Amino acid sequence: MAKQIQAINAYRPQIILGQRVGMEDLVDFISRSTGLNESSIRQVLWELRDATLFFNVRGQAVQLEGLGTYTPSIEVANSGPTPWKDSRWTRWQPLSRTASWFA
């Protein structure tokens, strides 16, 4: 069985990831595609993030058509930084749990 799993892992299709796109590149792309103001796009993206965090903290999943579903979950062990421990995420604080996102 182990040899079969190794063979599947060796020959299955794999995604080669490119460089990560940052907020500025995303805002610039959307601005060029839509003709909207860059500051307005940036504000909408931050509000979307804040709204997703707000509903996840309340225990509700957020489904964004075409992007995925952002579902809250409880962290079992301290597995690294979370939005609540990162200083960049200052708007919402958790009540008694953290949230993870799966797209």
LUMKOLBA-118765 format. One line per 4 residues: number of its first residue (from 0); for each residue x, y, z of N, C-alpha, C. Coordinates in Angstrom, 1 decimal, always signed. Last residue first. Example, Ala and Ser with C-alpha at 12.3 -4.5 7.8 and 13.67 -1.06 7.14 Angstrom:
1> +12.8,-2.2,+7.1,+13.7,-1.1,+7.1,+12.9,+0.0,+7.9  +13.2,-5.7,+7.8,+12.3,-4.5,+7.8,+13.2,-3.3,+7.8
//
This chain:
102> -10.5,+28.0,+1.6,-11.2,+28.4,+0.4,-11.2,+27.2,-0.5  -10.8,+28.4,+5.0,-10.6,+27.4,+4.0,-11.3,+27.8,+2.7  -9.5,+29.8,+7.9,-10.2,+30.0,+6.7,-9.8,+28.9,+5.7  -10.3,+29.9,+11.4,-9.4,+29.5,+10.3,-10.2,+29.6,+9.0
98> -10.5,+31.7,+14.5,-11.1,+31.3,+13.2,-10.0,+30.9,+12.2  -10.7,+31.2,+18.0,-10.1,+31.8,+16.8,-10.8,+31.2,+15.6  -12.7,+32.1,+20.9,-12.2,+31.2,+19.9,-11.5,+31.9,+18.8  -13.9,+34.0,+22.5,-13.3,+32.8,+23.2,-12.7,+31.8,+22.2
94> -13.9,+36.4,+20.9,-14.5,+36.3,+22.2,-13.9,+35.2,+23.0  -11.3,+38.2,+19.2,-12.1,+37.1,+19.5,-12.8,+37.1,+20.8  -11.6,+41.5,+17.8,-10.9,+40.6,+18.7,-11.8,+39.4,+19.0  -11.1,+43.5,+14.9,-11.9,+42.6,+15.7,-11.1,+41.7,+16.6
90> -8.9,+45.2,+14.1,-10.2,+45.7,+14.2,-11.2,+44.8,+15.0  -6.3,+44.4,+13.7,-6.6,+45.1,+14.9,-8.1,+45.4,+15.1  -3.9,+42.8,+12.3,-5.4,+42.5,+12.4,-5.8,+43.2,+13.7  -1.3,+43.3,+12.6,-1.9,+43.9,+11.4,-3.4,+43.7,+11.5
86> -0.4,+41.8,+14.7,-0.7,+43.2,+15.0,-1.3,+43.8,+13.8  -1.7,+38.6,+15.4,-1.0,+39.4,+14.5,-1.4,+40.9,+14.6  -3.5,+37.2,+16.9,-2.2,+37.4,+17.5,-1.3,+38.3,+16.6  -5.7,+36.9,+15.3,-5.9,+37.6,+16.6,-4.5,+37.9,+17.3
82> -4.9,+35.5,+13.1,-5.3,+36.9,+12.9,-5.4,+37.6,+14.2  -2.1,+33.6,+14.3,-3.5,+33.7,+13.9,-3.8,+35.2,+13.7  +0.9,+31.7,+14.2,+0.2,+33.0,+14.2,-1.2,+32.9,+13.7  +0.8,+28.4,+15.6,+1.4,+29.5,+14.9,+0.6,+30.7,+15.0
78> -0.7,+26.5,+16.9,+0.0,+26.1,+15.7,+0.6,+27.2,+14.9  -1.6,+25.4,+19.8,-1.0,+26.6,+19.3,-0.1,+26.3,+18.1  -4.5,+23.3,+19.1,-3.1,+23.6,+19.7,-2.6,+24.8,+19.1  -7.0,+23.8,+18.1,-6.8,+22.8,+19.1,-5.5,+23.0,+19.8
74> -9.2,+26.3,+17.3,-7.8,+25.9,+17.2,-7.5,+25.0,+18.4  -12.2,+25.9,+15.6,-11.5,+26.1,+16.9,-10.1,+25.6,+16.8  -13.3,+27.7,+12.7,-13.0,+26.5,+13.4,-12.2,+26.8,+14.7  -15.4,+29.1,+10.2,-14.6,+29.2,+11.5,-14.4,+27.8,+12.0
70> -14.9,+29.3,+6.7,-15.5,+28.6,+7.8,-14.7,+28.7,+9.1  -15.5,+30.6,+3.8,-14.6,+30.8,+4.9,-15.3,+30.4,+6.2  -15.6,+29.2,+0.6,-16.3,+29.4,+1.9,-15.3,+29.6,+3.0  -15.0,+30.9,-2.6,-14.9,+29.8,-1.6,-15.7,+30.1,-0.4
66> -15.2,+32.3,-5.0,-14.0,+32.4,-4.2,-13.9,+31.3,-3.2  -17.7,+32.0,-6.1,-16.5,+32.0,-7.0,-15.2,+32.0,-6.3  -19.3,+33.6,-3.6,-19.5,+32.9,-4.8,-18.3,+33.1,-5.7  -18.5,+33.1,-0.4,-18.3,+34.1,-1.5,-18.3,+33.4,-2.8
62> -19.9,+32.5,+2.6,-19.7,+31.9,+1.3,-19.6,+33.1,+0.3  -18.9,+32.1,+5.9,-19.1,+33.1,+4.9,-18.8,+32.5,+3.5  -20.2,+30.7,+8.8,-19.4,+30.6,+7.7,-19.8,+31.7,+6.7  -20.3,+31.8,+12.2,-21.0,+31.7,+10.9,-20.0,+31.6,+9.8
58> -19.3,+32.5,+14.6,-19.6,+31.1,+14.4,-20.3,+30.9,+13.1  -18.5,+35.1,+15.1,-19.9,+34.7,+15.6,-20.2,+33.3,+15.3  -16.2,+35.0,+13.7,-16.1,+35.1,+15.2,-17.5,+34.7,+15.8  -17.2,+35.1,+11.1,-16.5,+33.9,+11.6,-16.4,+33.9,+13.1
54> -18.3,+37.7,+11.0,-19.2,+36.6,+11.0,-18.5,+35.3,+11.4  -15.8,+39.2,+11.2,-16.9,+39.4,+12.1,-17.9,+38.2,+12.2  -14.3,+38.3,+9.0,-13.8,+38.0,+10.4,-15.0,+38.1,+11.4  -15.9,+39.3,+7.0,-15.7,+37.9,+7.1,-15.2,+37.5,+8.5
50> -15.7,+42.1,+7.5,-17.0,+41.4,+7.6,-16.8,+39.9,+7.7  -12.9,+42.5,+7.1,-13.5,+42.7,+8.4,-14.9,+42.0,+8.6  -12.7,+41.8,+4.3,-12.0,+41.1,+5.3,-12.6,+41.2,+6.7  -14.4,+43.8,+3.3,-14.8,+42.4,+3.1,-14.0,+41.5,+4.1
46> -13.0,+46.1,+4.1,-14.3,+45.8,+4.7,-14.7,+44.4,+4.5  -10.7,+45.7,+2.4,-10.5,+45.7,+3.9,-11.9,+45.5,+4.6  -12.0,+45.9,-0.1,-11.3,+44.7,+0.3,-11.1,+44.6,+1.8  -13.0,+48.6,+0.0,-13.9,+47.5,-0.1,-13.2,+46.1,+0.3
42> -10.6,+50.0,+0.1,-11.5,+50.1,+1.2,-12.5,+48.9,+1.2  -9.5,+49.4,-2.4,-8.8,+49.0,-1.2,-9.7,+49.0,+0.0  -11.4,+50.6,-4.0,-11.2,+49.2,-4.1,-10.5,+48.7,-2.8  -11.0,+53.3,-3.3,-12.3,+52.7,-3.1,-12.2,+51.1,-3.1
38> -8.4,+53.7,-4.2,-8.7,+53.8,-2.8,-10.0,+53.2,-2.4  -8.6,+53.4,-7.0,-7.8,+52.4,-6.2,-8.2,+52.5,-4.7  -11.8,+53.7,-8.6,-10.7,+54.3,-7.9,-10.0,+53.3,-7.0  -12.5,+51.6,-11.5,-12.8,+52.2,-10.2,-11.6,+52.8,-9.6
34> -12.1,+50.3,-13.9,-12.1,+51.7,-13.9,-12.4,+52.4,-12.6  -11.8,+47.5,-14.0,-13.1,+48.1,-13.7,-13.2,+49.6,-13.9  -9.2,+46.9,-14.5,-10.3,+46.1,-15.1,-11.6,+46.8,-15.0  -7.7,+48.6,-13.0,-7.5,+48.6,-14.5,-8.7,+47.9,-15.2
30> -8.5,+47.8,-10.5,-8.7,+49.2,-10.9,-8.6,+49.3,-12.4  -7.6,+45.2,-10.3,-9.0,+45.4,-10.3,-9.3,+46.8,-10.8  -4.8,+45.7,-10.4,-5.5,+44.8,-11.4,-7.0,+45.1,-11.5  -4.4,+47.2,-8.1,-4.1,+47.8,-9.4,-4.8,+47.0,-10.5
26> -5.2,+45.4,-6.1,-5.9,+46.6,-6.3,-5.7,+47.2,-7.6  -3.2,+43.4,-6.5,-4.6,+43.1,-6.7,-5.4,+44.3,-6.9  -0.9,+44.9,-5.9,-1.0,+44.3,-7.3,-2.5,+43.9,-7.5  -1.4,+45.5,-3.2,-1.2,+46.6,-4.2,-1.4,+46.0,-5.7
22> -1.5,+43.0,-2.0,-2.7,+43.8,-2.0,-2.5,+44.9,-3.1  +0.3,+40.5,-4.0,+0.1,+41.4,-2.8,-1.2,+42.2,-3.0  +0.7,+37.2,-5.0,+0.2,+38.6,-5.4,-0.2,+39.3,-4.1  +3.5,+35.1,-4.9,+2.3,+35.6,-4.3,+1.9,+37.0,-4.7
18> +4.7,+33.5,-7.9,+4.9,+34.5,-6.8,+3.6,+34.9,-6.2  +3.3,+30.3,-8.5,+4.1,+31.4,-8.8,+4.3,+32.3,-7.6  +3.4,+26.8,-8.0,+2.9,+28.1,-7.6,+3.9,+29.1,-8.0  +2.4,+24.2,-9.8,+3.6,+24.9,-9.6,+3.2,+26.4,-9.2
14> +0.6,+21.4,-8.9,+0.5,+22.8,-9.2,+1.8,+23.4,-8.9  +0.7,+18.1,-10.4,+1.0,+19.0,-9.3,+0.9,+20.5,-9.8  -0.7,+15.0,-11.0,-0.5,+16.3,-11.5,-0.2,+17.2,-10.2  +1.1,+12.1,-9.9,-0.1,+12.9,-10.0,+0.2,+14.3,-10.5
10> +3.5,+10.6,-9.5,+3.0,+10.8,-10.8,+1.7,+11.6,-11.0  +4.1,+10.5,-6.7,+5.1,+10.9,-7.7,+4.6,+11.2,-9.1  +1.7,+9.8,-5.5,+2.3,+11.1,-5.2,+3.3,+11.5,-6.2  +1.5,+7.2,-6.6,+0.4,+8.2,-6.8,+1.0,+9.6,-6.6
6> +3.7,+6.0,-5.4,+3.6,+6.1,-6.9,+2.6,+7.2,-7.3  +3.1,+6.2,-2.7,+4.3,+6.8,-3.2,+4.2,+7.0,-4.7  +0.9,+4.5,-2.7,+0.7,+5.9,-2.3,+1.9,+6.7,-2.8  +2.1,+2.1,-3.4,+1.1,+2.6,-4.3,+0.9,+4.1,-4.0
2> +3.8,+1.7,-1.3,+4.4,+1.9,-2.6,+3.4,+2.5,-3.6  +2.0,+1.2,+0.7,+2.8,+2.4,+0.8,+3.4,+2.7,-0.5  +0.8,-1.2,+0.0,+0.0,+0.0,+0.0,+0.9,+1.3,+0.0
//
